[in-house]
Each structure stands twice: as structure tokens, then as C-alpha cells.
């Protein structure tokens, strides 16, 4: 029995040793697994830190991009605002230029009409009388013309008065000498007085205009801070490109912003008048110059005179309720009859209310 007990104990110790070895193996496995888990944890922590850093970098980059995007948007908005302002300014300048262009076109059309010759002239026999020597070269190259001008003389016609114009002055003077007249208006006899038409002061004069075919006047030259010679060269180059002819001299005055350009040969005035403007570029900006032929004018034979119209008669004392057209017809019928001392009537103007102004053209033959 003792042997059996010893054998059992031995067996149990062996089993225990085996069991211990098993547990050791398990412990080693567990320790190994623990080490692997710790290594995995460290690796995961390292990856987590890297991911967090990458995320932080992405957030920082996103914030930086957002800030830059805001700056770009702000700059774009400022640039857009400046562009809108510039567009509005340019639109205003365009409107001003359009208005100036329209004005220049009207002026050009007026100049074209004033300087253009009629296409169809009446045939007239010409006879050579004599030959005159030209005093200087200007008499051969310049264009000259004379205009006889006279002011219209105003005459006030008051309420209840009529102005009557006859074709013959003898009829008007006979009625004025008789002075008192009776006419039938609205089946009523009305007593009128025929008075002379005394006119105020009138003026007549003659304007002599000479247009040079070799010299032009340039104005609206830009007032910029550049040398006088440089601007003169710019003007010379401008008119050289315009093919107006060889330039003899340029007199440029910066203070007046104008220049006098003289050519060697006569130029076509219609080309200057039709264009009217030439553009010049200074420092990248376009300026428009006004160009016209050099014009010299003087006033001659100024005459001031007053007098009384030979053919007009002022009738005063008219009282009528009918329309002014009917009254004018009755006055014309009455004074057309030779039995009433009248004659052919040119025009009758009756003023029932207020006053009006009649204008007389100066004709010395019609004045006393």
C-alpha cells in the first residue's frame, strides 16, 4: 500500500509538472501575445499621431486656403468695383464725346453748306475787260468773299391798330396826307387815322472774309507737360500723315493751346472743312484737335440811318368785335378801292388785343 501511495504521489507530481509546463507554455504565449498587443498598440498610437498631425495639417491648409480665398474674393470685389467705376466714367466720357461729335457734325454741315458751291449755275455771257496784276501771292492763292448785311428794324403795333402795306408808295402817301378816314366795320362806320410809320435806327454794313488756302488754324491742343518742340514735331507728323502737303512752318503757342500751320502749296479747303477734327495721341490718350482754314475778316461801310416807310401806313382807332381775319379782309377791301383813295394792298396786319412787333427789312428805296 505504501508503494501504491508513492506511485500515486509520483504520478500526481509528474502530472503537476506537466501541468506546470503547460501553464508556462500558456503564460509564454500570453506574454508573447501581450508583447505583440503592446507593439500593435504602439504602432497604432504612432499611426494615430500621424493621422492627427495630417488632420491638423489639412485643417491648417484648409484655413489658409479659406483666408487666401477671402483675400482673393475681396481683391476681385475691389477690382470689380473699380471696373464698374471706370465703366461709368467711360460711359460719361462717351456721352460727352457723342454730344461733342454731334455738335461738330452740325458745325461741319453748316461750314460745308456755307463753303459749298452750287452745282447748277445759271449760264451767263462773260466778257474779258482787263488784266490786273496780283499785288502778292495771297491774291492768287486765297479765297475771298463779301457779304452785305442789314439789321431788321422792329416796329410795335398796339391794340386797336393795323399795319397796311401797299405796292405803290403814292397810294400810301396819299392816304397819310388825307389822314382821317371812315370805313365800314360790322355795319358800323368807324373813324380811323392814317399815320406814317416812323422806324427806329437801322444798320447796314459789309463783311469781307478771306480764307487762306495755305494756312490752317489748329485749336484744342492738349495742355500737357511736354517740351514745346516735341509738341510741334507731333503736329508736323500728324499733318504729314494726313497728306495735306509739305509743311513750311508751325507757330505753336502752349499758353493758348493753338497753332498756325503754314503749307508750302495751297491745300484743299473742302478736306479741312469736311473733317473738322484730327486726333492726336499723347501719353496713350487720344485728344481731338479742331482744325479750320485761317480766316481773316473785317467790317466795312457801316451805315446807320432811320426814316419813314414809303409804302406802309399805320391805322389807329379801330374798334371791332369780329375775328381779326374778318377785320383785315374788310380793311383790305376798303383800301383797295380807288374811290377811297386806295390801291393794290400787299399785306394787312390787325392787332385786336395786346401788342405785336413787325420787322422791316432795310431797303433805302422804301424809306423817306
C-alpha positions in Angstrom: 0.0 0.0 0.0 2.9 2.3 0.7 4.2 1.7 -2.8 0.8 2.4 -4.3 0.7 5.7 -2.4 4.2 6.6 -3.5 3.4 5.8 -7.1 0.3 7.9 -6.9 2.2 10.8 -5.4 4.8 10.5 -8.1 2.2 10.4 -10.7 0.5 13.4 -9.3 3.8 15.3 -9.1 4.5 14.3 -12.7 1.1 15.5 -13.8 1.6 18.6 -11.8 5.0 19.2 -13.5 3.3 18.6 -16.9 0.5 20.9 -15.9 3.0 23.5 -14.8 4.8 23.2 -18.1 1.5 23.6 -19.9 0.8 26.7 -17.8 4.2 28.0 -18.5 3.7 27.5 -22.2 0.4 29.2 -21.9 2.0 32.0 -20.0 4.7 32.4 -22.6 2.1 32.5 -25.3 0.1 35.0 -23.3 3.3 37.1 -22.7 4.1 36.9 -26.4 0.6 37.9 -27.3 0.8 40.7 -24.7 4.1 41.9 -26.3 2.5 41.7 -29.7 -0.5 43.6 -28.5 1.8 46.3 -26.9 3.7 46.5 -30.2 0.5 46.8 -32.1 -0.8 49.4 -29.6 2.5 51.4 -30.0 2.2 51.1 -33.8 -1.4 52.2 -33.7 -0.6 55.1 -31.4 2.1 56.2 -33.8 -0.3 55.9 -36.7 -2.9 57.8 -34.7 -0.5 60.6 -34.0 0.5 60.7 -37.7 -3.2 60.8 -38.7 -3.9 63.6 -36.1 -0.9 65.5 -37.4 -2.1 65.0 -41.0 -5.6 66.1 -40.0 -4.1 69.2 -38.2 -2.1 70.0 -41.3 -5.2 69.6 -43.5 -7.2 71.9 -41.2 -4.4 74.5 -41.2 -4.1 74.2 -45.0 -7.9 74.5 -45.3 -7.9 77.6 -43.1 -5.1 79.1 -45.0 -6.9 78.4 -48.3 -10.1 79.9 -46.9 -8.2 83.0 -45.8 -6.5 83.3 -49.2 -9.8 82.7 -50.9 -11.4 85.5 -48.9 -8.5 87.8 -49.8 -8.9 86.9 -53.5 -12.7 87.5 -53.3 -12.1 90.8 -51.6 -9.5 91.8 -54.2 -11.8 90.7 -57.0 -14.7 92.7 -55.5 -12.5 95.8 -55.2 -11.3 95.3 -58.8 -14.9 94.8 -59.9 -15.9 98.0 -58.1 -13.1 99.9 -59.8 -14.0 98.4 -63.2 -17.6 99.5 -62.6 -16.5 103.0 -61.7 -14.2 103.1 -64.7 -17.0 101.9 -67.0 -19.4 104.5 -65.6 -16.7 107.2 -66.1 -16.0 105.9 -69.7 -19.8 105.9 -70.4 -20.0 109.5 -69.3 -17.0 110.4 -71.4 -18.6 108.6 -74.3 -21.8 110.6 -73.9 -19.8 113.8 -73.7 -17.9 112.8 -76.9 -21.1 111.9 -78.6 -22.5 115.3 -77.8 -19.3 117.0 -78.9 -19.4 114.8 -82.1 -23.0 115.8 -82.8 -22.1 119.5 -82.3 -19.1 119.2 -84.5 -21.2 117.4 -87.2 -23.7 120.2 -87.1 -20.9 122.8 -87.3 -19.3 120.8 -90.1 -22.6 120.7 -92.0 -23.0 124.4 -91.6 -19.5 125.1 -92.7 -20.0 122.7 -95.6 -23.1 124.5 -96.7 -21.6 127.9 -96.3 -18.5 127.0 -98.3 -20.0 124.7 -100.9 -20.7 126.0 -104.4 -23.9 125.5 -106.2 -23.9 122.6 -108.6 -26.1 124.3 -111.2 -25.2 127.8 -112.0 -27.1 130.0 -114.5 -25.4 130.5 -117.8 -24.1 133.9 -118.2 -22.1 135.5 -121.0 -18.7 136.6 -119.8 -16.6 139.4 -121.3 -13.0 139.9 -120.7 -12.4 143.5 -119.6 -8.8 143.9 -118.5 -5.9 142.1 -116.8 -4.9 143.0 -113.2 -1.6 142.3 -111.7 -1.7 140.4 -108.3 -0.3 142.5 -105.6 1.1 139.5 -103.8 0.9 135.7 -103.8 -2.1 135.7 -101.4 -4.3 137.3 -104.0 -3.8 134.2 -106.2 -4.0 131.5 -103.5 -6.6 132.8 -101.1 -10.4 132.7 -101.3 -12.3 135.8 -100.5 -15.9 136.8 -100.3 -18.0 139.8 -99.3 -21.4 139.9 -97.5 -23.8 142.8 -97.4 -25.8 142.6 -94.1 -28.5 144.7 -92.7 -30.5 144.6 -89.5 -34.3 144.2 -89.4 -36.0 147.2 -87.8 -38.7 146.5 -85.2 -41.9 148.4 -85.2 -44.5 147.9 -82.4 -48.2 147.7 -83.4 -50.5 148.3 -80.4 -54.1 147.1 -79.6 -56.7 148.5 -82.0 -54.1 149.4 -84.7 -53.5 147.9 -88.1 -50.4 148.0 -90.3 -51.2 148.0 -94.1 -48.5 147.7 -96.8 -49.2 149.0 -100.3 -47.5 148.0 -103.6 -47.3 151.7 -104.7 -45.8 154.4 -102.4 -48.0 157.1 -104.0 -51.1 155.4 -102.6 -49.7 155.2 -99.1 -48.5 158.8 -99.1 -52.0 160.0 -100.4 -53.8 158.2 -97.5 -51.4 159.6 -95.0 -51.9 163.2 -96.3 -55.7 162.7 -96.1 -55.1 161.4 -92.5 -58.8 160.9 -91.5 -60.8 158.0 -93.0 -64.1 156.4 -92.4 -64.6 152.7 -93.1 -67.5 150.3 -92.6 -66.8 147.6 -90.0 -69.6 145.3 -88.8 -72.2 147.5 -90.5 -70.8 150.4 -88.4 -68.9 153.4 -89.6 -65.6 153.7 -87.8 -63.3 156.8 -88.0 -59.7 155.9 -88.5 -56.5 157.9 -88.7 -53.8 157.1 -91.2 -50.3 157.8 -89.8 -46.8 157.4 -91.2 -44.7 154.5 -90.0 -41.6 156.1 -88.4 -39.0 153.4 -87.9 -36.1 153.3 -85.4 -32.4 153.2 -86.2 -31.2 150.6 -88.6 -27.7 149.4 -89.5 -26.2 148.2 -92.7 -22.6 147.0 -93.2 -20.3 144.9 -95.4 -18.2 142.0 -94.1 -15.1 141.0 -96.2 -13.8 137.5 -95.4 -10.6 136.0 -96.7 -9.8 132.3 -96.4 -6.2 131.2 -96.7 -5.5 128.1 -98.8 -2.0 127.6 -97.4 -2.6 128.3 -93.7 -4.8 126.5 -91.2 -5.7 127.2 -87.6 -5.4 124.4 -85.0 -7.1 124.7 -81.6 -7.8 122.5 -78.5 -4.2 121.3 -78.4 -3.8 119.3 -75.2 -2.2 121.2 -72.3 0.4 118.6 -71.2 3.8 119.0 -69.5 6.0 118.3 -72.5 8.6 120.3 -74.4 7.3 122.9 -77.0 9.5 121.4 -79.7 8.1 117.9 -79.0 4.5 119.0 -79.5 5.5 120.9 -82.7 7.0 117.7 -84.0 3.8 115.7 -83.1 1.7 118.3 -85.0 4.0 118.1 -88.0 3.9 114.3 -88.1 0.1 114.4 -87.7 -0.5 116.6 -90.8 2.2 114.8 -92.7 0.3 111.6 -92.3 -2.9 113.3 -93.2 -1.3 114.0 -96.6 -2.3 117.7 -96.7 1.0 118.7 -98.2 4.6 119.8 -97.3 4.7 122.0 -94.2 6.6 125.2 -94.3 6.3 126.3 -90.7 4.3 125.7 -87.4 3.8 128.5 -84.9 2.7 126.8 -81.7 1.5 128.7 -78.5 1.2 126.3 -75.5 -0.5 129.0 -73.3 -3.3 129.4 -75.9 -3.3 125.7 -76.9 -3.4 126.7 -80.5 -1.1 126.7 -83.6 -0.8 128.2 -87.0 0.3 125.7 -89.7 1.6 127.1 -93.0 2.0 124.8 -96.0 4.3 125.2 -99.0 1.5 124.8 -101.5 -2.3 125.5 -101.4 -4.4 122.7 -99.9 -7.9 121.6 -100.5 -10.1 123.5 -98.1 -13.1 121.2 -98.5 -11.0 118.4 -97.0 -10.2 120.5 -93.9 -13.8 121.7 -93.6 -15.3 118.2 -94.1 -13.1 116.6 -91.4 -13.1 119.5 -88.9 -11.2 117.4 -86.3 -8.0 115.4 -86.2 -7.0 113.1 -83.4 -3.5 113.0 -81.8 -2.2 110.5 -79.2 -0.3 111.9 -76.2 0.9 109.6 -73.5 -1.5 106.9 -74.5 -4.6 109.2 -74.5 -6.4 110.4 -77.6 -7.1 114.1 -78.0 -9.2 115.7 -80.7 -7.9 118.9 -82.4 -10.2 121.4 -84.1 -8.8 122.4 -87.5 -10.2 125.1 -89.8 -8.8 127.4 -92.5 -7.2 130.6 -91.3 -9.9 133.2 -91.6 -9.4 137.0 -91.7 -12.5 139.2 -91.7 -13.1 142.9 -91.5 -16.2 145.1 -91.4 -16.6 147.9 -94.0 -19.1 150.6 -95.0 -21.0 150.7 -91.7 -24.1 152.8 -92.1 -26.7 153.8 -89.5 -29.9 155.5 -90.5 -33.5 155.9 -89.6 -36.5 157.0 -91.7 -40.2 156.5 -92.5 -41.5 153.7 -94.7 -42.8 154.9 -98.0 -45.3 152.1 -98.6 -46.6 151.3 -95.1 -49.4 153.1 -93.3 -50.4 152.8 -89.6 -54.2 152.8 -89.0 -55.3 153.7 -85.4 -58.7 153.9 -83.7 -60.1 150.5 -84.8 -62.8 149.1 -82.6 -64.2 145.7 -83.7 -65.7 142.6 -82.1 -65.3 140.3 -85.1 -62.3 138.0 -85.7 -59.1 139.7 -86.7 -59.1 137.9 -90.1 -62.6 139.4 -91.0 -61.4 142.8 -89.9 -58.3 142.5 -92.0 -60.4 141.5 -95.0 -62.7 144.5 -94.6 -59.8 146.9 -94.2 -58.1 145.4 -97.3 -61.4 145.7 -99.4 -61.9 149.3 -98.3 -58.4 150.5 -99.1 -58.2 148.6 -102.4 -60.9 150.7 -103.9 -59.6 153.8 -105.9 -62.8 155.7 -104.9 -61.5 155.6 -101.3 -58.1 156.8 -102.4 -56.6 153.2 -102.2 -54.8 150.8 -104.4 -53.2 147.4 -104.5 -52.7 146.1 -101.0 -49.7 143.9 -100.3 -50.4 142.9 -96.7 -52.7 143.9 -93.7 -51.9 143.1 -90.0 -54.6 143.9 -87.4 -53.9 143.6 -83.6 -57.2 143.2 -81.7 -55.6 142.7 -78.3 -52.2 143.3 -76.7 -49.3 144.3 -79.0 -47.1 142.7 -81.6 -43.8 143.6 -83.3 -43.4 143.9 -87.1 -40.0 143.8 -88.7 -39.0 145.9 -91.7 -36.1 144.9 -93.9 -33.7 147.8 -94.8 -34.3 149.0 -98.4 -33.3 152.5 -99.0 -35.8 152.8 -101.8 -38.6 152.2 -99.3 -37.6 155.0 -96.9 -38.1 158.7 -96.8 
